[in-house]
Amino acid sequence: MSDASGFNRWFIVTVAVVVGFLIGVAFAAYLVYAWVPANIILRDAPPRFLRFDPAGDRPDYRDVYVARVAARYAQGVQVGQPDAALTQAQQALGVTTGDATPIEALAMARSAEQAARNENAREGANPDQGWFTLADQNSLTLLAERLEQVKDQPPVIAQSVIDARRNVMLFGALLLLLWIALLTGLLLLVANLLKPAPVPVAAPGPEPRVAGVGEPRPAAVVNVNVGDGQVAVEAPAAQAAAAAPTEPGVIPALYSPSPVRVSSPLPGESLIDTFPAVYEHGNENFDEDFPISATSGELIGECGASVADRVSLTSPSRVTALAIWTFDKNDFQSTTKVMLTPYAYRNNVMRSKLAARGELVQAAPGIFEIVTSTLRVEVEVRNLQLLPLDGDPDGYFQRAELEFRVYKKP
């Protein structure tokens, strides 16, 4: 149960964070796309994002832009300032601002040069009639050759540009994280509101934890009926239940308050057979059944035990309830009692789930009965060992030895 609840909590938190992140990113993208003006977004866009024709057959925005940059570079070379002209060209192409690498700037210049050459070739004798003149073509060639020479040199980016971009990124990341945190908090709040209210569980009484281990158990009280000479043993929890008033929310008694007889047939009964069954933690397929035959060999029923409930996300499962049943051929149906660990017995949710399977009894060393129209089966619980679960020392079965004593009723 603790594993399941812990897993559910982490699963809800993980889903809330992931959903909050996706919604935050989607909403931020929508705000940018729908509400921020395009000129604001594109105002500082680098030229490498301008449209161009990779084949160079049709001049486009980027080709014309790079041609103007190349013309200005050629003017700087003519006046004897090639280095300053190169720095200006790299800045215009986005190299010194960190928007493009030297190789990307070279690719832009080569693409524009190809577009100018193709257009001038198509115009034939009048090459200066279109978007590019022969001077533009030569300027582009000159710029491309210079960029070819410096393509392997790391660009020098101003510290102010680096600081400004870092600040913008940090501010944007902060806003996005705040938005995601807000959405995640809202999702967790909704998950909390939709979570079913916990079922109140009555405080456990001073029940012993493990048979033969830890605190000593109170001894069973032997009741002697002087009239018929029959001996009966009453379970300690049954005595406590008889003494305590029944109030809403109080956990029922360990077993039925009526005494159960130990290894002693009632008048007219006869012992048919005895069957042992042992459950140990890790036996995921525990399912024992024993045929009950009359002295004549006729099959008159069956009895057995199997796993009724378990709590765990991993193997081996932690078994908290065992179904103990008797099938009477005369009734043509099974009578079942469900033996729960004290932890499960005090949990109203688990009790409600298992109540439909049969009468609930709390696991403890001792004897309880399963009675049908023709059979009475005493089930003795021996060597009961329990392990802690969810902070409760009596959480799930480590070992439970059962002995079935089958009597034929008169």
C-alpha positions in Angstrom: 0.0 0.0 0.0 2.8 2.4 0.8 4.5 1.6 -2.5 1.3 2.2 -4.4 0.5 5.5 -2.6 4.1 6.7 -3.0 4.1 5.8 -6.7 0.7 7.6 -7.2 2.0 10.7 -5.6 5.2 10.8 -7.7 3.2 9.9 -10.8 0.8 12.9 -10.2 3.7 15.3 -9.6 5.5 14.1 -12.7 2.4 14.4 -14.9 1.7 17.8 -13.5 5.2 19.1 -14.2 5.3 17.6 -17.7 1.8 18.9 -18.6 2.7 22.3 -17.0 5.8 22.5 -19.1 4.0 21.6 -22.4 1.2 24.0 -21.7 3.7 26.8 -20.7 5.7 26.3 -23.9 2.6 26.2 -26.1 1.1 29.2 -24.5 4.3 31.2 -24.7 4.7 30.3 -28.4 1.1 31.3 -29.0 1.6 34.7 -27.3 4.7 35.4 -29.4 3.0 34.3 -32.6 -0.4 35.9 -32.1 0.3 39.0 -30.0 3.8 40.2 -30.6 4.0 42.3 -33.8 6.0 40.7 -36.6 8.2 43.8 -37.0 9.3 43.5 -33.4 10.2 39.8 -33.9 12.0 40.4 -37.2 13.6 43.7 -36.4 16.9 42.1 -35.2 16.7 39.0 -37.3 20.0 38.1 -39.0 20.2 38.2 -42.8 20.7 34.4 -43.1 17.0 34.0 -42.4 16.0 36.2 -45.4 14.5 34.3 -48.3 16.8 33.2 -51.2 16.9 30.8 -54.1 19.5 28.0 -53.5 19.9 27.5 -57.3 20.5 31.2 -57.8 18.2 31.4 -60.8 15.9 34.0 -59.2 17.3 36.9 -57.2 15.6 37.2 -53.8 15.8 39.3 -50.6 19.0 37.9 -49.3 20.9 38.2 -52.6 20.0 41.9 -52.9 20.9 42.6 -49.3 24.3 40.9 -49.6 25.0 42.7 -52.9 24.5 46.1 -51.0 26.9 44.8 -48.3 29.5 43.8 -51.0 29.2 47.2 -52.7 30.0 48.9 -49.5 32.9 46.6 -48.8 34.3 47.3 -52.3 34.2 51.1 -51.6 36.2 50.5 -48.4 38.8 48.5 -50.2 39.1 51.3 -52.9 39.8 54.0 -50.2 42.5 51.8 -48.6 40.6 50.5 -45.6 40.1 46.8 -46.3 40.2 45.6 -42.7 37.6 48.2 -41.5 35.5 47.3 -44.6 35.7 43.6 -43.8 34.6 44.3 -40.1 31.6 46.3 -41.4 30.7 43.5 -43.8 30.9 40.8 -41.2 28.8 42.9 -38.9 26.2 43.4 -41.6 26.2 39.6 -42.3 25.8 38.8 -38.6 29.2 37.3 -37.9 30.4 39.8 -35.3 27.0 39.8 -33.6 26.9 36.0 -33.2 24.0 35.5 -35.6 26.0 33.7 -38.3 29.3 31.9 -38.5 32.1 32.9 -40.9 31.2 29.9 -43.1 27.5 30.9 -43.2 28.6 34.4 -44.2 30.7 33.0 -47.0 27.8 30.8 -48.2 25.5 33.9 -48.3 28.1 35.8 -50.4 28.6 32.8 -52.8 24.9 32.4 -53.2 24.4 36.1 -54.0 27.4 36.0 -56.4 25.8 33.0 -58.2 22.4 34.8 -58.5 24.1 38.0 -59.9 26.2 35.9 -62.4 23.1 34.0 -63.6 21.0 37.2 -64.0 23.8 39.1 -65.9 24.3 36.0 -68.1 20.6 36.0 -69.0 20.6 39.7 -69.9 23.4 39.3 -72.4 24.5 42.6 -74.0 22.7 44.7 -71.3 23.8 43.2 -68.0 23.0 46.3 -66.0 19.3 46.2 -66.6 18.2 43.9 -63.7 18.7 43.7 -60.0 22.5 43.3 -60.3 25.1 45.2 -62.4 28.5 43.9 -63.4 29.9 46.0 -60.6 27.7 44.2 -58.1 28.9 40.9 -59.4 32.5 41.9 -59.1 31.9 43.3 -55.6 30.3 40.0 -54.6 33.2 38.1 -56.0 35.7 40.3 -54.1 33.8 40.0 -50.8 33.4 36.2 -51.2 37.2 35.8 -51.8 37.9 37.8 -48.7 35.5 35.8 -46.6 37.0 32.7 -47.9 40.4 33.8 -46.5 39.0 34.4 -43.0 36.4 31.6 -42.7 38.5 29.7 -40.3 39.2 32.6 -38.0 37.0 32.8 -34.9 34.8 35.9 -35.0 35.3 38.7 -32.5 31.9 39.3 -30.8 31.5 42.4 -28.7 31.1 41.8 -25.0 28.0 44.1 -24.9 26.3 41.9 -27.5 27.1 38.7 -25.4 25.8 40.4 -22.2 22.6 41.6 -23.9 21.8 38.3 -25.4 22.5 36.4 -22.1 20.2 38.8 -20.2 17.4 38.3 -22.8 17.7 34.5 -22.5 17.8 34.6 -18.7 14.7 36.8 -18.6 12.9 34.7 -21.0 13.8 31.5 -19.2 12.7 33.0 -15.9 9.3 34.0 -17.3 8.9 30.5 -18.8 9.8 28.8 -15.5 7.4 31.1 -13.5 4.6 30.2 -16.0 5.3 26.5 -15.8 5.4 26.7 -12.0 2.1 28.4 -11.9 0.5 25.8 -14.2 2.1 23.0 -12.3 0.7 24.4 -9.0 -2.8 24.7 -10.4 -2.7 21.1 -11.7 -1.5 19.8 -8.3 -4.3 21.8 -6.6 -6.9 20.3 -9.0 -5.4 16.8 -8.3 -5.6 17.4 -4.6 -9.2 18.6 -4.9 -10.2 15.6 -6.9 -8.5 13.1 -4.6 -11.0 11.1 -2.6 -11.2 11.9 1.1 -9.3 9.4 3.3 -11.4 6.9 5.0 -11.1 7.2 8.8 -9.6 4.2 10.4 -10.0 3.4 14.1 -6.9 3.4 16.2 -5.5 -0.1 16.7 -5.9 -1.7 20.0 -3.2 -3.4 22.0 -3.1 -6.4 19.7 0.0 -8.6 19.8 2.1 -8.3 16.6 3.7 -11.6 15.7 3.1 -15.0 17.1 5.9 -16.1 19.3 7.9 -12.9 18.7 8.0 -9.7 20.7 5.4 -9.1 23.4 3.7 -12.1 25.1 0.2 -12.9 24.1 -2.5 -13.1 26.8 -3.4 -16.7 27.4 -6.6 -18.1 26.1 -9.3 -18.7 28.7 -10.7 -22.3 29.0 -14.5 -22.4 29.6 -15.8 -25.6 31.1 -19.5 -26.4 30.6 -20.3 -28.4 33.7 -23.6 -29.6 32.2 -22.2 -31.4 29.2 -18.6 -31.7 30.1 -17.4 -30.0 26.9 -14.2 -27.9 26.9 -14.0 -24.7 24.9 -11.3 -22.1 24.3 -12.3 -18.5 23.9 -9.9 -16.2 21.9 -8.6 -13.2 23.9 -9.8 -10.7 21.3 -13.3 -12.2 21.6 -13.3 -11.6 25.3 -12.3 -8.0 24.8 -15.0 -7.5 22.2 -17.6 -9.0 24.6 -16.5 -6.6 27.3 -16.4 -3.5 25.1 -19.5 -1.7 23.9 -20.2 -1.6 20.1 -19.9 2.0 18.8 -19.8 3.4 15.3 -16.3 3.2 13.9 -15.1 0.6 16.3 -13.3 -2.3 14.6 -15.2 -5.6 15.0 -13.9 -8.4 17.3 -11.1 -10.7 16.3 -13.4 -13.6 15.8 -17.0 -14.5 16.6 -17.6 -13.9 20.3 -18.9 -17.5 20.7 -16.4 -20.0 22.0 -14.8 -22.4 19.5 -14.0 -26.0 20.5 -10.4 -27.2 20.0 -9.8 -30.6 18.4 -12.9 -31.9 20.0 -15.9 -33.1 17.9 -19.4 -32.1 18.9 -21.8 -34.9 19.9 -22.5 -37.0 16.9 -19.6 -35.6 14.8 -16.8 -37.7 13.4 -13.4 -36.5 12.3 -13.0 -37.2 8.5 -9.5 -35.9 7.8 -6.8 -33.3 8.6 -5.0 -31.2 6.0 -2.0 -28.9 6.5 -1.3 -25.8 4.4 1.6 -23.3 4.6 1.8 -19.9 3.0 5.2 -18.2 2.8 6.0 -14.7 1.5 7.1 -15.0 -2.1 4.6 -17.8 -3.0 2.7 -15.8 -5.6 0.7 -18.8 -6.7 -0.4 -20.0 -3.3 -3.6 -21.9 -3.9 -4.1 -25.1 -1.8 -7.2 -27.3 -2.1 -7.9 -30.7 -0.5 -10.6 -33.2 -1.4 -12.9 -34.3 1.4 -14.0 -37.9 1.1 -16.4 -39.9 3.3 -15.4 -43.2 4.9 -17.0 -44.9 1.9 -14.6 -43.0 -0.4 -17.3 -40.8 -1.8 -16.2 -37.2 -2.5 -18.4 -34.9 -0.3 -16.5 -31.6 -0.6 -13.3 -29.7 -0.7 -11.5 -27.2 1.5 -8.5 -25.0 0.9 -6.8 -21.6 1.0 -5.6 -19.0 -1.5 -4.4 -15.4 -1.8 -7.3 -13.0 -1.5 -5.5 -9.6 -1.6 -2.1 -8.2 -2.1 -0.4 -4.8 -2.2 2.8 -4.3 -4.1 4.1 -2.9 -7.4 7.0 -5.3 -7.5 7.4 -9.0 -7.1 7.0 -10.8 -4.8 3.7 -9.3 -3.8 2.9 -8.5 -0.2 -0.2 -10.6 0.7 -2.5 -9.0 3.2 -5.4 -11.4 3.1 -6.0 -15.2 2.6 -9.2 -16.7 1.5 -10.0 -19.9 3.5 -13.0 -21.9 2.1 -15.0 -25.0 2.3 -17.0 -26.5 -0.5 -19.9 -28.7 0.6 -21.3 -31.0 -2.2 -24.6 -31.1 -0.4 -24.9 -27.3 -0.5 -23.2 -27.1 -3.9 -21.5 -23.9 -2.9 -18.5 -22.7 -1.1 -18.4 -21.0 2.3 -15.5 -18.6 2.7 -13.8 -16.7 5.4 -11.2 -14.1 4.6 -8.2 -13.9 7.1 -6.7 -10.4 7.0 -3.5 -9.1 8.7 -4.2 -6.6 11.5 -3.1 -3.8 9.2 -5.6 -4.8 6.5 -8.3 -5.6 9.2 -8.0 -2.0 10.5 -8.3 -0.5 7.0 -11.9 0.1 6.2 -11.2 0.4 2.5 -9.6 -3.0 2.3 -12.3 -4.5 4.5 -15.1 -3.1 2.3 -13.4 -4.5 -0.8 -13.1 -8.0 0.7 -16.4 -8.2 2.5 -18.2 -9.5 -0.5 -16.0 -12.6 -0.5 -17.0 -13.8 2.9 -16.8 -13.2 6.6 -13.7 -11.3 7.7 -11.5 -12.5 10.5 -8.3 -11.0 11.8 -5.1 -13.2 11.5 -3.9 -14.4 14.9 -2.8 -17.8 16.3 -5.9 -19.7 17.2 -8.9 -21.5 15.7 -12.0 -20.4 13.8 -14.7 -22.5 12.2 -16.3 -22.8 8.7 -19.6 -24.5 9.0 -21.8 -25.9 6.2 -24.9 -28.0 6.2 -23.0 -31.3 6.6 -19.4 -30.2 7.4 -17.7 -28.3 10.2 -14.1 -27.4 9.5 -11.8 -26.1 12.2 -9.0 -24.0 10.8 -6.1 -23.6 13.2 -3.6 -20.8 12.6 -0.1 -21.7 13.8 3.4 -20.0 13.5 1.9 -16.8 12.2 4.6 -14.3 11.2 3.9 -10.8 10.0 6.1 -8.1 8.4 5.7 -4.3 8.6 3.9 -2.3 5.9 3.2 1.4 5.7 4.5 1.9 9.2 2.4 -0.8 10.7 4.3 -3.8 12.2 1.5 -6.2 11.3 1.4 -5.4 7.6 1.5 -8.5 5.5 2.1 -12.3 5.9 5.6 -13.6 6.1 4.4 -17.1 7.1 1.1 -18.7 8.1 0.7 -22.4 8.9 -2.9 -23.6 8.7 -4.4 -26.9 9.7 -7.8 -28.0 8.5 -9.7 -30.5 10.7 -12.8 -31.6 8.9 -15.7 -33.1 10.9 -18.9 -34.7 9.5 -21.9 -33.3 11.2 -24.6 -35.7 12.4 
